[in-house]
Amino acid sequence: HGGTTAYRLVHGEGDRTPGLVVDRYGSVAVVRLDGDAIRVSLPRWRDSLTTALLDAGVTTVVLREATKGEAPRHDVLAGPPPPPTVEVLEHGMPFVVDLARGQKTGAFLDQRENRRRVRGLAQGRRVLNLFSYAGGFSLAAALGGARHVTSVDIAASAHATAQESFRRAGVDPKAHAFVTADAFRFLEEARAKGTRWDLIISDPPSFAPSEKAKRRAVAAYRSLHGACAAVLEDSGVFCASSCSSHVDEELFASTLD
């Protein structure tokens, strides 16, 4: 995997296993279930899955369940209990994954190639990473030679994980900014001050958890993207992302006009 030790092994519907996702973080495999059908069938395939994972070099297999508003729960399916955090590599970039409290299975592995792209774009630029979470894009930018990186997230605990990743990668987090704030309010204040950036990354949580919320989500994306454009240098680069499955590619692109 070319210096990458964190990646998805089972892709749900993409691997004809609806509701089942398995992500590998070094020696730990995290299993995540989505839907009652896959949960009911767990006893039928659990042993064969754990055997295959252990044969592939994994030492710990955990089932991760998350209820909204509560800390994730971990049931160990095989091996010793996992550590709260684990260090992994992504295209040679070390970063820390919070297995105990992180979202989804611990990290957002689907953005791996986009983080590599940001690393290639960052040289000499002032970078703003909105909804920065555990700072993957921020670290990629810093390692790519960014002059300065500002990370904005509403959760202070996510910044702590990001700063630890910076240190593991040999980057001084004190040389960059970690701001605990609402992204919309931050952009409004930055525009008022006349602050601008050369590269802006916007990767918000889902704005459309249901089909009914799609219209409101599109309006939110347009508002967010307009606010980002207002603080982007004329020659700057804007990297916009959406994880709202109810907003398709064409509709999302229309919010960038």
C-alpha positions in Angstrom: 0.0 0.0 0.0 3.0 2.4 -0.5 3.4 3.8 3.0 -0.3 3.5 3.8 -1.5 1.5 6.8 -5.1 2.9 7.1 -7.6 1.8 4.4 -11.1 0.3 3.9 -11.2 -3.4 3.5 -15.0 -3.9 3.0 -17.0 -1.2 1.2 -20.6 -2.1 2.0 -22.8 -2.1 -1.1 -19.7 -1.7 -3.2 -18.5 -5.1 -2.1 -22.1 -6.6 -2.2 -22.2 -6.6 1.6 -24.9 -3.9 2.3 -24.6 -2.4 5.8 -21.1 -3.8 6.5 -18.0 -1.6 6.5 -14.5 -2.7 7.7 -11.7 -0.3 8.1 -8.1 -1.2 9.0 -5.9 1.0 11.1 -2.6 -0.7 11.4 -3.1 -3.8 13.5 -6.7 -2.9 14.4 -9.7 -3.7 12.2 -12.9 -1.8 13.0 -16.2 -3.3 11.9 -19.3 -1.0 11.5 -22.8 -2.1 10.9 -25.6 0.0 9.4 -29.1 -1.4 9.6 -31.1 -4.1 11.5 -30.7 -6.8 8.8 -26.9 -6.9 9.0 -27.0 -6.8 12.8 -29.4 -9.8 12.9 -27.1 -11.8 10.6 -23.9 -11.0 12.5 -23.7 -14.4 14.3 -23.7 -16.2 10.9 -20.6 -14.6 9.5 -18.7 -13.1 12.4 -16.3 -16.0 12.9 -15.3 -16.3 9.2 -14.8 -12.5 9.0 -12.5 -12.3 12.1 -10.5 -15.4 10.9 -9.9 -13.7 7.5 -8.8 -10.5 9.2 -6.5 -12.2 11.6 -5.0 -14.2 8.7 -4.3 -10.8 7.0 -2.2 -9.6 9.9 -4.7 -7.8 12.0 -4.3 -8.5 15.7 -7.5 -6.9 17.1 -11.0 -6.9 15.6 -13.6 -4.6 17.1 -17.3 -4.0 16.4 -18.0 -0.3 16.7 -21.6 0.9 17.5 -22.5 4.5 17.8 -25.8 6.1 19.0 -26.3 9.7 18.4 -25.3 11.8 21.4 -23.4 9.0 23.1 -19.8 7.8 23.1 -19.1 4.9 20.7 -19.2 1.4 22.1 -16.6 -1.2 21.2 -17.2 -5.0 21.4 -13.9 -6.9 20.9 -14.5 -9.7 18.4 -10.9 -11.0 18.4 -7.6 -10.2 20.0 -6.8 -7.8 22.9 -8.8 -4.6 23.4 -7.7 -1.7 21.1 -5.8 1.3 22.4 -7.7 4.6 22.6 -5.6 6.0 19.8 -3.4 4.5 17.1 -0.8 6.0 14.8 -1.1 5.1 11.1 0.4 6.2 7.8 -1.3 7.6 4.7 1.0 8.0 1.7 3.9 8.2 4.3 2.1 10.9 6.3 1.7 9.8 10.0 -1.4 10.8 11.8 -3.3 9.8 14.9 -6.7 8.1 14.8 -9.0 8.4 17.8 -10.5 5.0 18.0 -12.3 5.7 21.3 -14.1 8.9 20.4 -13.6 9.5 16.7 -16.5 9.6 14.2 -17.5 6.7 11.8 -14.8 4.0 12.4 -12.3 6.6 13.8 -11.3 8.6 10.7 -12.6 9.5 7.2 -10.5 7.3 5.0 -12.4 8.2 1.8 -10.6 11.6 1.7 -7.1 9.9 1.4 -6.4 10.9 -2.2 -7.9 14.4 -1.7 -5.5 14.9 1.3 -2.6 13.9 -1.0 -3.9 16.4 -3.6 -4.0 19.2 -1.0 -0.4 18.3 0.1 0.6 18.9 -3.6 -1.2 22.3 -3.8 -0.1 23.8 -0.5 3.5 24.9 -1.2 3.9 28.6 -0.1 0.2 29.1 0.4 -1.8 30.4 3.4 -4.3 27.6 4.0 -7.7 27.6 5.7 -9.2 24.2 6.6 -12.9 24.5 7.7 -14.6 21.7 9.6 -11.1 20.4 10.2 -12.0 17.6 12.6 -8.8 15.6 13.3 -6.7 17.8 11.0 -5.9 15.5 8.1 -6.1 18.2 5.5 -4.3 20.6 7.8 -1.4 18.3 8.3 -1.2 17.4 4.6 -1.0 21.2 3.8 1.7 21.8 6.4 3.8 18.9 5.2 3.2 20.2 1.6 5.0 23.4 2.5 2.1 25.8 3.4 3.3 29.1 4.9 0.6 28.9 7.5 -2.5 26.7 8.2 -5.6 27.7 10.1 -7.8 24.9 11.2 -11.4 25.7 12.2 -13.7 23.2 14.0 -16.5 23.5 16.6 -14.9 20.6 18.7 -11.9 21.5 20.7 -11.2 17.8 21.3 -10.6 17.3 17.6 -7.9 20.0 17.7 -6.1 18.0 20.4 -5.9 15.0 18.1 -4.8 17.2 15.1 -2.0 18.8 17.2 -0.8 15.3 18.3 -0.6 14.3 14.6 1.4 17.4 13.8 3.9 16.5 16.5 4.2 12.9 15.3 4.9 14.2 11.8 7.6 16.6 13.1 5.5 19.8 12.6 5.2 22.3 15.4 1.5 22.9 15.9 2.3 26.3 17.5 3.4 27.5 14.2 -0.2 27.2 12.9 -3.6 28.2 14.2 -6.3 25.9 15.7 -9.6 27.8 16.1 -12.6 26.5 18.0 -15.5 28.2 16.3 -18.6 27.9 14.1 -17.3 27.9 10.5 -20.0 30.3 9.3 -19.3 32.8 12.0 -15.6 32.5 11.5 -15.9 33.3 7.8 -18.2 36.3 8.6 -15.6 37.7 11.0 -12.7 37.0 8.6 -14.5 38.9 5.8 -15.1 41.8 8.1 -11.4 41.9 9.0 -10.3 41.5 5.4 -8.4 38.3 6.1 -7.9 36.1 3.0 -6.3 32.7 2.2 -4.7 31.2 -0.9 -6.2 27.7 -0.4 -9.4 26.9 1.4 -10.7 23.4 2.2 -14.4 23.0 3.2 -15.4 19.5 4.2 -18.6 19.9 6.4 -20.7 17.2 8.0 -23.8 16.1 6.1 -26.2 19.0 5.4 -28.9 16.6 4.1 -29.4 13.6 6.4 -32.7 12.8 4.5 -34.2 13.5 1.1 -36.6 16.0 2.8 -33.6 18.1 3.9 -32.1 18.4 0.4 -33.5 21.8 -0.5 -32.3 23.3 2.8 -28.9 21.6 2.4 -28.4 23.1 -1.1 -29.1 26.5 0.3 -26.6 25.9 3.1 -23.9 24.8 0.7 -24.5 27.9 -1.5 -24.2 30.1 1.6 -21.1 28.4 2.8 -19.4 28.4 -0.6 -20.2 32.1 -1.1 -18.7 32.9 2.3 -15.5 31.0 1.4 -15.2 32.8 -2.0 -15.4 36.1 -0.1 -12.2 35.3 1.8 -10.3 33.5 -1.1 -7.5 35.3 -2.9 -8.2 36.0 -6.5 -5.6 33.4 -7.6 -6.6 31.0 -4.8 -7.8 27.5 -4.9 -11.1 26.3 -3.3 -11.5 22.6 -2.4 -15.2 21.9 -1.6 -16.5 18.6 -0.4 -19.9 17.0 0.4 -20.8 13.9 2.2 -24.5 14.4 1.7 -25.6 11.3 -0.3 -29.0 13.0 -1.1 -27.1 15.8 -2.9 -25.7 14.4 -6.2 -22.6 15.6 -8.0 -24.4 17.9 -10.5 -26.5 19.5 -7.8 -23.5 20.1 -5.5 -21.5 21.6 -8.4 -24.4 24.1 -9.0 -23.7 25.5 -5.5 -20.2 26.5 -6.6 -21.4 28.8 -9.5 
